[in-house]
Amino acid sequence: MRMVKLGQQGLKVPAVGLGCMGMSDFYGHSDDTESLKLLDEALEIGCNFWDTADMYGPFTNEALLGKALVNRREKVILATKFGIKRGQDGAWLGISGSPEYVKACCDASLKRLNTDYIDLYYQHRLDPEVPIEETIGAMAELVRAGKIRYIGLSEASAKDLEKAHHTHPVSALQTEFSLWSRDVEESILPKARELGIGFVAYSPLGRGFLTGTIKERADLEPGDWRLSTPRFSEEAMAHNQKLVEKVKEIATEKDITPSQVALAWVLAKGDDIATIPGTRRSKYLNLNWATQANILSKNEQAELDAFSRDFKIVGERY
Ligand SMILES: NC(=O)c1ccc[n+]([C@@H]2O[C@H](COP(=O)([O-])OP(=O)(O)OC[C@H]3O[C@@H](n4cnc5c(N)ncnc54)[C@H](OP(=O)(O)O)[C@@H]3O)[C@@H](O)[C@H]2O)c1
């Protein structure tokens, strides 16, 4: 598996990591015993760049990873996030980037994760009420205290990325990027590249849609969060299926899966890009791990580029 250097401070991660969110929240039923088995398997194959957040669960996803880390913490490159406040009952309580909040969140995450350091700590969403320099200043203190190794941001604008990076070097920007979410290519990804900040593409499979396994709303369990999002309305799904057909066409020609086409397209976008497909299943973990950027020829990459650029996606990301 190709390794990606995220930022200039030297954090190296496998290009294909593991998104752990769905093991505890948002995507329907999950089972901790099965998830722990999957995390074992991920480590065995080398897929050791794990992504979580305090708000997944809320809180239970970090606790799950904390169990998986017992006696092998050093084998995992652990990324977590703070900034989206949720109550124990799941209630949404807004966004915070205040220095006190950052430090309290970090201590709480360390406890749940059963560790004394986080490899990559992201601000999940920027707080419009708190200057980014103040939040990053607090994160820099956490670096100095040895509680976190590297700093990341999620869904930041090009302007905020620059301000943050001037306060303390930022190693990674994590933002949605896939064949149906390409807006970062305009100014955000170029800015990250100019500053030497690595990019971590989340939801590279379009939250599952681009794999061809989710064709209609009935394919998702009642209560699945995706059912409440614009791109999973009946109308949007019917329309956006045409993009999936294109992905499937290339997959069939090459005798690989649509998920591998979608993932390879993201990976081929640059050596500075890592991605964290989320799964709860061994079969998908192995398919994703086996996906390399060069599975697609230059012509196939260009064909997908052109098709997805001209295709008008129905439905906002959120
Ligand atoms: N920073 C942020 O704001 C943010 C937002 C969203 C997500 N994330 C992170 O990014 C990670 C990945 O994003 P995501 O989970 O939203 O979307 P994703 O990776 O695009 O898609 C996940 C979905 O695809 C399915 N899947 C995975 N591999 C597959 C394969 N090979 N074939 C068919 N289906 C497959 C999964 O099914 P099963 O679950 O059934 O295996 C799941 O339903 C999350 O786990 C989370 O860590 C970050």
Ligand as a Chemical Component Dictionary entry (heavy atoms), coordinates in Angstrom:
data_LIG
# 
_chem_comp.id                   LIG 
_chem_comp.type                 NON-POLYMER 
_chem_comp.pdbx_formal_charge   0 
_chem_comp.three_letter_code    LIG 
# 
loop_
_chem_comp_atom.comp_id 
_chem_comp_atom.atom_id 
_chem_comp_atom.alt_atom_id 
_chem_comp_atom.type_symbol 
_chem_comp_atom.charge 
_chem_comp_atom.model_Cartn_x 
_chem_comp_atom.model_Cartn_y 
_chem_comp_atom.model_Cartn_z 
_chem_comp_atom.pdbx_ordinal 
LIG N1  N1  N 0  -14.819 15.108 8.896  1  
LIG C1  C1  C 0  -16.088 14.906 8.693  2  
LIG O1  O1  O 0  -16.912 15.795 8.830  3  
LIG C2  C2  C 0  -16.549 13.527 8.299  4  
LIG C3  C3  C 0  -17.859 13.333 7.804  5  
LIG C4  C4  C 0  -18.244 12.043 7.430  6  
LIG C5  C5  C 0  -17.366 10.990 7.554  7  
LIG N2  N2  N 1  -16.111 11.203 8.058  8  
LIG C6  C6  C 0  -15.148 10.080 8.208  9  
LIG O2  O2  O 0  -14.967 9.466  6.945  10 
LIG C7  C7  C 0  -15.219 8.076  7.044  11 
LIG C8  C8  C 0  -15.786 7.553  5.739  12 
LIG O3  O3  O 0  -16.929 8.247  5.334  13 
LIG P1  P1  P 0  -18.370 7.601  5.252  14 
LIG O4  O4  O 0  -18.437 6.383  6.051  15 
LIG O5  O5  O -1 -19.309 8.717  5.504  16 
LIG O6  O6  O 0  -18.581 7.275  3.703  17 
LIG P2  P2  P 0  -17.903 6.321  2.644  18 
LIG O7  O7  O 0  -16.622 5.819  3.132  19 
LIG O8  O8  O 0  -17.965 7.059  1.362  20 
LIG O9  O9  O 0  -18.986 5.139  2.551  21 
LIG C9  C9  C 0  -19.296 4.293  3.609  22 
LIG C10 C10 C 0  -20.441 3.405  3.147  23 
LIG O10 O10 O 0  -20.005 2.611  2.049  24 
LIG C11 C11 C 0  -20.165 1.240  2.342  25 
LIG N3  N3  N 0  -18.965 0.558  1.782  26 
LIG C12 C12 C 0  -17.696 0.661  2.225  27 
LIG N4  N4  N 0  -16.863 -0.047 1.428  28 
LIG C13 C13 C 0  -17.636 -0.618 0.486  29 
LIG C14 C14 C 0  -17.376 -1.480 -0.612 30 
LIG N5  N5  N 0  -16.126 -1.878 -0.917 31 
LIG N6  N6  N 0  -18.419 -1.891 -1.373 32 
LIG C15 C15 C 0  -19.682 -1.490 -1.093 33 
LIG N7  N7  N 0  -19.991 -0.663 -0.082 34 
LIG C16 C16 C 0  -18.983 -0.225 0.713  35 
LIG C17 C17 C 0  -20.261 1.125  3.829  36 
LIG O11 O11 O 0  -21.054 0.018  4.163  37 
LIG P3  P3  P 0  -20.942 -0.790 5.546  38 
LIG O12 O12 O 0  -20.885 0.243  6.634  39 
LIG O13 O13 O 0  -22.175 -1.584 5.563  40 
LIG O14 O14 O 0  -19.722 -1.601 5.501  41 
LIG C18 C18 C 0  -20.953 2.448  4.199  42 
LIG O15 O15 O 0  -22.340 2.350  4.026  43 
LIG C19 C19 C 0  -16.176 7.954  8.245  44 
LIG O16 O16 O 0  -16.139 6.661  8.806  45 
LIG C20 C20 C 0  -15.638 9.005  9.172  46 
LIG O17 O17 O 0  -14.543 8.476  9.911  47 
LIG C21 C21 C 0  -15.699 12.448 8.414  48 
# 
loop_
_chem_comp_bond.comp_id 
_chem_comp_bond.atom_id_1 
_chem_comp_bond.atom_id_2 
_chem_comp_bond.value_order 
_chem_comp_bond.pdbx_ordinal 
LIG N1  C1  SING 1  
LIG C1  O1  DOUB 2  
LIG C1  C2  SING 3  
LIG C2  C3  SING 4  
LIG C2  C21 DOUB 5  
LIG C3  C4  DOUB 6  
LIG C4  C5  SING 7  
LIG C5  N2  DOUB 8  
LIG N2  C6  SING 9  
LIG N2  C21 SING 10 
LIG C6  O2  SING 11 
LIG C6  C20 SING 12 
LIG O2  C7  SING 13 
LIG C7  C8  SING 14 
LIG C7  C19 SING 15 
LIG C8  O3  SING 16 
LIG O3  P1  SING 17 
LIG P1  O4  DOUB 18 
LIG P1  O5  SING 19 
LIG P1  O6  SING 20 
LIG O6  P2  SING 21 
LIG P2  O7  DOUB 22 
LIG P2  O8  SING 23 
LIG P2  O9  SING 24 
LIG O9  C9  SING 25 
LIG C9  C10 SING 26 
LIG C10 O10 SING 27 
LIG C10 C18 SING 28 
LIG O10 C11 SING 29 
LIG C11 N3  SING 30 
LIG C11 C17 SING 31 
LIG N3  C12 SING 32 
LIG N3  C16 SING 33 
LIG C12 N4  DOUB 34 
LIG N4  C13 SING 35 
LIG C13 C14 SING 36 
LIG C13 C16 DOUB 37 
LIG C14 N5  SING 38 
LIG C14 N6  DOUB 39 
LIG N6  C15 SING 40 
LIG C15 N7  DOUB 41 
LIG N7  C16 SING 42 
LIG C17 O11 SING 43 
LIG C17 C18 SING 44 
LIG O11 P3  SING 45 
LIG P3  O12 DOUB 46 
LIG P3  O13 SING 47 
LIG P3  O14 SING 48 
LIG C18 O15 SING 49 
LIG C19 O16 SING 50 
LIG C19 C20 SING 51 
LIG C20 O17 SING 52 
# 
